Amino acid sequence: MTTTDYIQWTAEAIRGLVRPNILNVTPYSSARSEFQGRADVLLDANESPFDNGMNRYPEPLSTDIRNLFAAMRGVHADKIFIGNGSDEIVDQITRVFCRPGVDAVHALPPTFGMYKVAAGINDAEFRAVTLQPDFTIPVDALKETWDDASKILWLCSPNNPSGNLMDAAVVEDLIRSFPGIVVLDEAYIDFVPEASFVPRLDEFPNLIITQTLSKGWGMAGARLGAAYASEFIVDLLRTIKMPYNINVLTKAAALEALAAPQRMHDRVDLLVSERKRLEQALGELDIVDHIFPSVTNFLLVRFTDSDKVYRYLLNEGIVVRNQSYQPNAANCLRITAGLPAENDALISALRALNSPQR
């Protein structure tokens, strides 16, 4: 398949990608979804009437959160699905489109590990094509793996753990030519918002874009993610989700955060500045062999002896992520930019290890 073999997607063709049994599923009808309008007395769901802020079931479609995302991203709320972190969304997309034991998903390691985990849980074949040594996409090699079983292509941009942004023209080519659903994981997009494909969502009927509050918004513990897609695909995700997948505590925290976007932007700016400071400081060390370019809040760093550095940092009470087992990441550690004092501690520790006296 060449870059000129673009698919003209129709609604029926997208429908044909879905597992047939999913099309026949009747979603669970929760008590709160069976009426519209004002309700002063709630006696329908066998809840406790004693108000403690958590005694009522949450609104099942997270409409208030979707409306905030819609205003922020310029997308109609009906094209947004809210999930319990990106993990739930990854699993549900796999379940919607992959017949167990029949269909395949494609990914480009090193990348986010949940794509492979979800494939394994759902008995979908996982086809991996390794990114090139500079962590760009080997387009021709990837396209050679496509066939009639290909249902999902996972693209992570900016990529984790390499930190690089994928070329937009390459991403567009893959969306237009892949014979299934392309999922563009934009978990780190708040660090480079101008690179998001969300404004172009309507151009690509087979595209799903995922984002999260875990990174730039600093809410990893809340577990809230969003998927942007056509109304048809969003309806499918809603059909198979658990009735109340977003709890009231997460909703309250998310609504508070989303109401103050400038706070997020200020913190992102600080983290980007700190990442650049780390890059400069680490680049001066003899124990550092290479620092890969990053647009995120982390760096992938190749050391002369990553295992030694990793163990040393643990002994110093500093935890980083060892990525040496990943393709094209031998001797690499992934280092997140923390608060200035935390980064100072890391730099000081590495400078001490780098000292000729050691």
C-alpha positions in Angstrom: 0.0 0.0 0.0 1.4 3.4 -0.9 0.6 6.9 0.5 -1.8 7.5 -2.4 -4.0 4.6 -1.4 -6.3 6.7 0.7 -9.6 5.2 2.0 -12.9 7.0 1.4 -14.7 6.2 4.6 -18.5 5.9 4.6 -20.7 5.5 7.7 -21.4 1.9 6.6 -17.7 1.1 6.3 -17.1 2.4 9.8 -20.0 0.4 11.1 -18.5 -2.7 9.4 -15.4 -2.4 11.6 -17.4 -2.9 14.8 -17.7 -6.3 16.4 -21.2 -7.5 15.4 -22.3 -8.4 18.9 -21.4 -4.9 20.1 -23.9 -3.4 17.6 -26.6 -5.5 19.2 -25.8 -4.6 22.9 -28.5 -2.7 24.7 -26.8 -0.4 27.2 -27.6 -0.5 30.9 -30.4 1.9 31.7 -29.5 3.7 34.9 -32.1 5.3 37.1 -30.8 8.8 36.3 -30.9 8.3 32.6 -34.6 7.4 32.4 -36.0 10.9 32.8 -35.1 14.5 31.9 -36.0 17.7 33.8 -36.0 18.8 37.4 -36.4 16.2 40.2 -36.7 17.4 43.8 -37.5 14.0 45.3 -35.3 11.0 44.3 -36.8 7.7 45.2 -35.8 5.7 42.2 -32.3 4.2 42.8 -32.4 2.7 46.3 -29.8 5.3 47.4 -29.4 6.6 51.0 -31.3 9.8 51.4 -28.7 11.2 53.9 -26.7 13.8 52.1 -22.9 13.4 52.6 -21.9 14.5 49.1 -21.6 10.9 47.9 -24.9 9.3 48.7 -26.3 9.8 45.1 -25.1 8.0 42.0 -23.3 10.3 39.6 -24.8 11.5 36.4 -23.9 8.6 34.0 -22.8 10.6 30.9 -20.6 13.2 32.7 -22.4 15.9 30.8 -21.0 18.8 32.9 -17.4 17.6 32.2 -18.1 17.0 28.6 -19.5 20.5 28.2 -16.3 22.0 29.6 -14.1 19.9 27.4 -16.4 20.9 24.4 -15.9 24.6 25.1 -12.2 24.2 25.7 -11.4 22.1 22.6 -14.0 23.4 20.2 -15.8 20.0 19.8 -19.5 19.3 20.2 -20.1 17.5 23.5 -21.8 14.6 21.6 -18.4 13.8 20.1 -16.7 13.4 23.6 -16.6 10.3 25.7 -15.3 10.5 29.3 -13.5 7.5 30.7 -11.9 6.3 33.9 -8.5 7.4 32.8 -7.1 6.6 29.4 -6.7 3.0 30.5 -10.5 2.4 30.4 -10.7 4.1 27.0 -7.9 2.0 25.5 -9.7 -1.2 26.7 -13.1 -0.1 25.5 -11.8 0.8 22.0 -10.2 -2.6 21.8 -13.4 -4.3 22.8 -15.6 -2.4 20.4 -13.6 -3.1 17.3 -11.6 -6.4 17.9 -13.2 -9.8 17.6 -11.3 -12.1 20.1 -9.0 -14.5 18.4 -9.6 -12.9 15.0 -8.6 -9.3 14.7 -5.3 -7.4 15.2 -4.1 -4.1 16.6 -0.9 -2.3 15.5 1.5 -0.3 17.6 5.0 1.3 17.4 7.2 0.4 20.4 8.6 1.8 22.5 5.3 3.3 23.4 2.5 3.3 26.0 2.3 -0.3 27.4 -1.5 -0.4 27.8 -2.1 -0.9 24.1 -0.4 -4.4 24.4 -2.1 -5.2 27.7 -5.6 -4.4 26.3 -4.9 -6.5 23.2 -3.9 -9.4 25.5 -7.0 -9.1 27.7 -9.3 -9.0 24.7 -7.5 -11.7 22.8 -6.5 -9.5 19.9 -3.3 -10.0 18.0 -0.7 -7.4 18.8 1.5 -6.5 15.9 4.5 -4.4 16.8 6.7 -2.4 14.4 9.6 -0.8 16.2 10.1 2.9 15.8 13.3 3.9 14.1 16.4 4.7 16.2 15.4 8.4 16.3 11.9 7.3 17.3 10.2 8.3 14.1 7.7 6.1 12.3 8.9 3.5 9.7 5.9 4.1 7.4 6.7 1.5 4.8 7.5 -1.3 7.3 4.3 -0.4 9.2 2.1 -0.6 6.1 3.4 -4.0 5.2 1.8 -5.4 8.3 -1.7 -4.4 7.4 -4.3 -6.9 6.2 -8.0 -7.7 6.5 -7.5 -8.5 10.3 -6.2 -5.0 11.0 -8.7 -3.1 13.1 -6.8 -0.5 15.3 -3.6 1.5 14.9 -2.3 3.1 18.1 -0.2 6.3 17.6 1.2 8.1 20.6 2.1 11.7 19.9 4.0 13.1 21.8 5.3 9.6 22.3 6.0 8.0 25.7 8.8 7.2 26.6 10.7 9.0 23.8 9.1 12.4 24.3 9.0 13.3 20.6 6.1 14.6 18.5 5.3 12.6 15.4 5.4 14.3 12.1 1.9 15.6 11.3 2.1 14.7 7.6 3.0 11.2 8.5 0.2 10.9 11.0 -2.3 12.2 8.5 -1.1 9.8 5.9 -1.5 6.9 8.3 -5.0 8.0 9.3 -6.1 8.2 5.7 -4.6 4.9 4.6 -5.0 2.6 7.5 -7.9 0.1 6.9 -9.3 0.5 10.3 -9.6 2.8 13.3 -6.6 5.0 14.1 -6.3 6.1 17.8 -4.1 9.1 18.3 -3.0 9.2 21.9 -2.5 12.9 22.9 -1.8 12.3 26.6 1.0 14.9 26.6 -0.6 17.4 24.2 -1.0 20.1 26.8 2.7 20.6 26.5 2.4 21.3 22.8 -1.3 22.2 22.3 -0.8 23.6 18.8 0.0 20.1 17.6 -3.3 18.6 18.5 -5.4 16.9 15.8 -8.7 17.7 17.7 -9.5 20.7 15.5 -9.3 18.4 12.5 -11.4 15.6 14.0 -14.2 16.0 11.4 -11.8 15.4 8.5 -11.2 11.8 9.6 -14.2 9.5 10.3 -11.9 6.6 11.4 -10.0 8.8 13.9 -10.3 8.6 17.7 -8.2 11.1 19.8 -7.6 10.4 23.4 -6.4 12.9 26.1 -6.1 12.9 29.8 -6.1 15.1 32.9 -3.2 13.1 34.3 -0.2 15.0 32.8 -0.5 18.7 32.1 -3.5 19.1 34.4 -1.7 17.3 37.2 -4.6 14.9 38.1 -3.2 11.4 37.7 -4.8 10.3 40.9 -8.3 11.3 39.8 -8.3 9.0 36.8 -10.1 10.9 34.1 -9.6 10.7 30.4 -11.4 11.9 27.3 -11.9 10.5 23.8 -12.9 12.6 20.8 -14.6 10.8 17.9 -17.7 10.7 15.7 -21.0 10.5 17.4 -21.4 7.0 16.2 -18.1 5.8 17.8 -18.9 7.8 21.0 -22.3 6.1 21.3 -20.5 2.7 21.0 -18.2 3.6 23.9 -21.1 4.7 26.0 -23.0 1.5 25.2 -20.4 -0.8 26.7 -19.1 1.4 29.6 -20.1 0.7 33.2 -23.1 2.8 34.2 -21.3 5.1 36.6 -17.7 5.0 35.4 -16.7 8.4 36.8 -17.3 8.8 40.5 -18.5 12.0 42.2 -15.1 12.8 43.8 -13.3 12.6 40.5 -16.0 14.8 38.9 -15.8 17.4 41.6 -12.0 17.6 41.2 -12.1 17.7 37.4 -14.7 20.4 37.4 -12.6 22.5 39.7 -9.5 22.0 37.6 -11.1 22.6 34.3 -12.6 25.9 35.6 -9.0 27.2 36.1 -7.1 26.5 32.9 -4.6 29.3 33.5 -3.3 27.5 36.5 -2.6 24.5 34.3 -0.9 26.6 31.7 1.3 28.2 34.3 2.4 24.9 35.7 3.0 23.5 32.2 5.3 26.5 31.5 7.2 25.8 34.7 7.7 22.1 33.9 8.8 22.9 30.3 11.4 25.3 31.7 12.5 22.7 34.3 12.8 20.1 31.6 15.1 22.4 29.6 17.2 23.1 32.7 17.5 19.3 33.3 18.5 18.8 29.7 21.3 21.4 29.9 22.6 20.1 33.3 22.6 16.4 32.3 24.2 17.3 29.0 27.3 18.4 30.9 27.9 15.0 32.5 30.3 12.4 31.2 28.0 9.6 32.3 25.3 10.8 29.9 25.7 9.5 26.4 22.7 11.1 24.7 19.5 13.1 25.5 16.7 12.6 23.1 14.7 15.7 22.1 11.4 16.0 24.0 8.4 18.3 23.9 6.9 16.9 27.1 7.5 17.0 30.8 10.2 14.3 30.7 13.4 13.3 29.1 14.7 10.0 27.7 18.4 9.9 28.6 20.9 7.3 27.4 23.7 6.8 30.0 27.0 5.0 29.7 25.7 2.5 32.3 22.0 3.0 33.0 21.7 0.1 35.5 24.4 1.6 37.7 22.8 5.1 37.5 19.4 3.6 38.2 20.6 1.7 41.3 22.6 4.7 42.6 19.6 7.0 42.3 17.4 4.5 44.2 19.9 4.5 47.0 19.7 8.3 47.0 15.9 8.1 47.3 15.3 9.2 43.7 13.1 7.1 41.5 13.2 7.3 37.7 12.0 4.9 35.1 14.3 2.3 33.6 13.5 1.9 29.9 16.5 -0.2 28.9 14.3 -3.2 28.1 12.4 -1.2 25.4 13.4 -1.3 21.7 16.0 1.2 20.7 16.2 2.4 24.3 19.3 0.4 25.6 20.9 2.1 28.6 18.0 4.7 28.7 16.3 6.1 31.8 13.1 8.2 31.5 13.3 11.2 33.9 10.3 13.3 34.7 10.8 17.1 35.4 9.7 17.7 38.9 9.6 20.7 41.1 12.8 22.9 41.0 14.0 21.5 44.4 13.4 17.9 43.2 15.3 18.6 40.0 18.1 20.2 42.0 18.4 17.0 44.1 18.6 14.8 40.9 21.2 17.1 39.3 23.3 17.1 42.5 23.1 13.3 42.8 24.2 12.8 39.2 27.0 15.3 39.5 28.3 13.4 42.5 28.1 10.1 40.6 29.9 11.8 37.7 32.7 13.0 39.8 36.1 11.5 39.0 36.5 10.5 42.7 33.8 7.9 42.4 
